[in-house]
Amino acid sequence: MSLLNKPAFIMHIRSAVLILKQFTHAARLHGSVGNQLHWNWMLK
């Protein structure tokens, strides 16, 4: 049972890590540019 589940579990972790990396990369891009614009707009 556990041997059959292992590959799917590893694939799930890999996809989750990939999504997490993409999310953090997007958040970093948004944080540097978008956050600056957002706070400039908020403080006006």
Protein Blocks (a to p, Z undefined) as FASTA:
>chain_A
ZZmmmmmmmmmmmmmmmmmmmmmmmmmmmmmmmmmmmmmmmmZZ
